[in-house]
Amino acid sequence: MINIFKYPDLKRKMLFTLFVIVVFRLFSHIPVPGVDVAAIKAYLSGNALFGLFDMFSGGGFQNFSIVTLGLAPYINASIIIQLLTFMVPSLEELAKEGEYGREKINMYTRFLTVPITFFQAYGIYFFLMKQGVISPLSLFDLVVLIFTLLAGSLFLVWVGELVSEYGVGNGISLLIFVSIIGRLPQALYGFGSSLSADNFINNMIFALLAVAVIVAVVLVNEGTRNIVIEYGRRGIRSTKVTNFLPIKINQAGVIPIIFAVAIVGLPSMLSAPLSASGNAGLRNLGVFLGQNFTQNSIAYNALYFILVLGFAYFYTSVQFNAEKIAEDVKKKGGFVPGIRPGKSTERYLKNIVTKITLLGGIFLGLIAIMPFLVQSFVGISVLTIGGTGLLIVVSVVLETLRQVESMTTTRSYERFLD
């Protein structure tokens, strides 16, 4: 990170990234006009689910700021578009067209973000109004509220893409990273205030567990299964060339957890409006969801774990094309020792990826529900950063450091050639 300031272009990238982070943190403290921020803070302090959403908005939800929705609408739009690529043949063909296809799909994702933001903005207003947290707004004030939240979300998407293009790291992931660590000082203070001689042993166990989890996250994120590929050469002296095809244990990164977070909270969010319904069946359904899908319930965490595992398989199948890799290896005259080129190699790679993804998905799921497990077995309910936040923070740091190292290495090599 220090070496990056030796090169003027990389220094500009870093300063631009830091500028965007500062702007984002400022925006997360600008409240939406016409709402009682103090009442919202008091309500959220006792609501664990919305506390999770507040973490992803960097405190924007608690402050009911103009970036209250954060990047949630964009993430939801990404989930829908990626699901549609499997069901709509035209989108599937578009996804295979390289850079052009990715740009078009990103454009469709941004378009879809707009109606989703409208829906979520009104949903939050309706939910808080039904809970008596905020007073009913006039039509004009409601329009101002919705369009303010819409502008805030689209602004974050825009600056996130600017960081990806002109800054350092993946812009969207970096903003989520900043949102999480922005709560770290407050969380550390809360954790420190809970320390006492009575729970000293538990706190030591928690500290050791935290270090072990961080080490495990790094190992799993960096771990690969190397598939041996042999290439034969023709000539007077035929020689064998051996290469490796690395397959990451966690190919999907933090995407499964981010996608799962966007869905796992829906039952709890729907419980309040359903409980207020005049229909007895819907009212009973709302009560059932409210009682059984709290953040510390077994049903909530079981659903969370299943969603993470499912999205791990889904996203890996999108990223890893065994058919294309097997065909490329065959065209270059390569083969896996003991496996016939072509379809046999494809089946072999799919089998390996399936097994690896199962292990990686289970690990991601356990990390996601780590606060529930720690509270159940260790008895500590105050965590500075939960499993979800920890995984995202470590993954984004590793990804950003890899990109910085790549950029500095490239500049050093170019300077050497000059």
N, C-alpha and C positions, 0 to 999 in steps of 0.2 A: 504493500500500500504506500510505503514511503517512496519507492522507486518510481511510482506513477507520476510524481511531481517533477521528475527529471525531464519529462517530455512535454513540450507546450500543448500539443493537441490532446494528450491524455489528461493533462492538468485542467484544460478547459472542460473536458467531459466530467471530471470529478467535481469541479466547482458548479457546473450546471446541475448535476445530480443533487448536491448539497443544497443549492438554491431551491430546487423543487421540493425537497424534504421540508425546508423551513416554511415555504408557502403552504404546504399541506398541513403542517402543524398549526399554522396561524388560522387557516380556514376551519379547522376542527374546533376552534373556540369562538367562532362567529355564530351566534344563535339565529335561528329562524325567527322572523318578526311575528308577534302576535301569540306567543305561547309562554306558559309559565315554566321556565327552565327549572326552578327550585322544586316544583311538584314532580317533574319528570325524574330528577335526580333522586328524590326521596322514594319514588316508586321502583326505580331500577336497582336501588341498593338492596332490595329484598327479592329481586327477580334474577335467578342465576342464568336463565336462558337468554334474556336480553343483555345480561352482562357479557355473555359470549359474543353477541353481535356487536356490543360496544367495543370489545377488544379488537375486532376486525375493522372498526371505523376509527380507531385511535382516540377513543373518548368522544367522538363526534355524536354518537347516539345519546350518551349521558348528557351532553351539553345541548342536545337537539340542535346541532349546528347545520350549516348549509351542506355539509358532507355527511349527514346522518346515515344515509343508506350506504355510504362507502362504495365498494366495488361489488356488492352483492348482486345488483341487477345484471351487471356485465357477466359475472360468474354464472348466474342462472341462464343467461342467454347463451353462453358458451356451452353449457350442458345440453341445452335443447338443440343447438345447431349440430353438435357432435353426435347426438342421438339420431338426428335427421339424416346425417351422412350415411348411416347404415340402412335407412328405410327409403330414402329418395335417390333413385339411380343417378339423376343429374348432379346432385350434390356429391355423390360418391365419385363420379367421374371428375368433377371439379377438384376434389381433394387430391387427386392423383396428378394434377397438372403443374406441380411444382410451385414456384414462387407466385405465379399469376393466380393459381387456384387458392393458395393461402390468403392472398390479398382480398380476393373476392369473398371468401368465407368470413374473413375478419370484418369486411364491410357489412355483410348480412348480420353478423353478430352485433355490430354497433347499432344497426337499424332496429333489431329486435330488443335491444337494451331499452329503447325509449318507451314502448308500451309496458314493458315489465316494470320500469321505474314508476310510471304513472300508477300502475296497480299496487305496487308495494307502498308508495307514498300515501295513497288513499287508505290502504289497509292499516298502516301504522296509525294514521289519524283516527280511523274508525275504532281501532282497538283501544287506544288511549282514551278516546272520548267515552266509550262504553264502560271503561274502568273508572271513569270519573277523574282521571288525571288531568285532562285538559277540558276546557269548556267548548261547547259546540261553536263552530266558526260560521260566519256569514259566507255566502257564495264567493264574494270577492276575496276574502281572507283565505278561504280554502284553495282557491285558484292560485293565489300568491304562494301559499305553502307548498302545493304540489309542484309548481314550476320552479320554486327555489330548490327543492330537493332534487328535481330532475336536472337542473343546471349543475348542482354540486356533483352528482354522480357522473354526468358526462364530462365534467371538467377533470375529474380524477382519471377517467379512461383516457382522455386526451393527453394529460401530462404524463401518465404512465407510458403511453406509446412514444412520447417525446423522449423520455428517459431511455427507453430501449433503443431509440435511433441516435440520439445525440449524447447520451450519458453513459453511465457504467451500470451493467447488470440488466436484468429483466425488470422493466418499469413497474408492471402490475404486481409482481412478486415483491419487489422492493417496497412499494407503498404498503402492502399488507405487513411486511416485516417491520416497517416504521410504526405502523399502527399498534403492533404487539408490544414492541419495546418501549413505546411511548407510555405505556401503563406500568412499566417496570418499577420506577421509583415509588409510586403509590403502593404497588403490590409488595415490594420489599419492606416498606414501612408497616404494612398490615401484618406481614409475616413476622417481622421483628417484634411487634407489640404482643404477639401471641406466645412468644417464648417464655418459658418459666422452668423452674427446677423440677416441677412435676412431670413435664413432658420432655425432659432432656434426652432420654434414650430414644424416644420416637423421633425427635428432631435430628439426632445423629444418624439414625437409620434413613431418614428422609434425605439427609445431605449425601450419604453414600449412594443412595438410590438415584439421586439426581445426577451425580457424576457418572454412574454406571449407564444411565439412560442416554446421556450425551455421547459417551463413548460408543454405545451400541448404535445410535443414530448415525454417527459418522461412519462406522464400519459398514453398516448396511447400505448407506448411500454411496459409499465408494467401492463396495464389494462387487466383483464380477465373476462370472463363470466363463472361463476361456475354452472355446471349442477349437480343437486342433484342425487346421485346414492344410492339406498337402497339395502342392502344385508340382507336376512333373515337367521336366524340360527335355526337349529333343535335341540331339546332337551326337557328336562322336563320343563324348563322355556324358551320359545321361546322369543328371544330378537331381536330387529331390530337395524342393524348397518347402519349408514348414512355416506356416503363419498361424495366427490365432484370431478367432472371431469372439470378441468380448461381449457377453450378455450381462447387463446389470441386474443385480438382485432386485433392486427397486427402480424399475424403468419409469414408472409413472411419477416418481418424485412426490411432491406434496399435493398434486392435483386431486387424488382420491379423497383426501381429507377435506380439502376446500370444497369439493363438490358435495361431499356428505354433509358438511356443516350447513350448506344451503338448503338441504332437504330435511334433515333430522329434526329441525325445530318446527316444521309445519304442524304436526299434531298438537303441540302445545299452543301454537299461535291460533289455531282454529278452535281451540277449546273455549276461549272466552266468547267469541260471537255465537258459537253454537249453543253455549250454556244460556245465552240471553234470548234464544229463539223461542217463539210461541209454540212451536211444534214439540210435542213431548218426546218423540223419538230423537230429534236432533238435540234437544236439551240433554237427554240422557247420554247421548254420544259425546257431547261436549264435556259433561261431568266425568265420563270415563277417561277421555283423553287428558283432561286436566289432572286427574288423580294418578294416572299410570305412566305419563310421559314427561315427568319432571326430570331435571338434569341428573338427579341422584337416584333415579329409579332404574330397576333392572331392565324394564322394557325399552326405555330410552337408550341405554347403553348397548343393549343387544342389537337394536335397530341401527345404531351408530356403527357398531362393529361390522354388521352385515353389509351396510352401505359402503363402508371403506373397502372391504374385501371385494365387493362387486365392482366398484369403480376402478379398483386396481386392475382387475381382469379386463374390464372394458377399455380403459385407456391404454393398457399394454397392447391389446389387440389392434388398437388404432396406430400405435407408434411402431410396432414390430411386425413387418410384413415378411413372414417366413417364406412365402412363395417367391417373392422378388429376390430375397437374399439367396435362396437355393438356386434360382435361375442365374443370378450373377456369378455365383461360384462355379457353376457348370460351364458358363460361357468362357470363363478365364482358365478352364482346364483344371479346376480344383475339385477336391472331394474330401469328405470326412472319412478318416481311416475306418474301414469296416462297414461303411454305409455307401450304397449306390447313389450316384449323382441324380438330381432331378427330384421326383416325387418322394423317394425314400428319404432324401436329405431334408426335404420340407417337413415330412412327418416327424423326423428325428428332432428338428429344431423346435417344432410346435410342442412336442412332448417335454423337452427341456424347459422351454419358456413357461409352460403350464405349471410344472413343479416349482420352478423358481418363483413365479408370481404368487403361488400359494403361500410360500414361506414369507415373501416380502409383504403380501397383503395381510397375513396374520400379524406380522410385526407392526405394520401401520395401524391395524385395528387395536392392538394392545396399547400402543402409544396414544391413540386417540381417546381411549377410555381410561387412561392412566389415573386421572384425578379420582374417578370413582373407585378404582382398585386400591389406590393409596388410602383413601378415606375408609374403605371397608376393612382393609387388613392392617393398616398402620395407625389409623385414627387421626390423621391430619387432614383437615378440610380447607386450610388456607394455603394455597400454592401461589408462588410468585408468577410462574408461567405454567399453564397446564400442558398436557401432552401434545395437544394440537399446536399450540403456540410454540412449544419447544422444537417440534419437528420442523415447522415452517422457518423458524429463526435459524436453526442449524443448516437446513437445506439451502436457504437463500444465501447465507454467509459463504458456504462452500461453493455454490454456483458463481457468486460474484467474485470470489477470490480466484477461481479458475479462469474467469474471463479477464480479470486484471493481470494475472500471470501470463496468459496468452498474449495480451496486448503488449505488455512490457517486453516479453521475449521476442515478439515480432519486431518491435522497434529496435531492440538491441541487435538483432540479426541484420536489419536494414542498415543500421549505423556501421556495423562491421563490414558490410559489402561496400558501403560508400568509402 
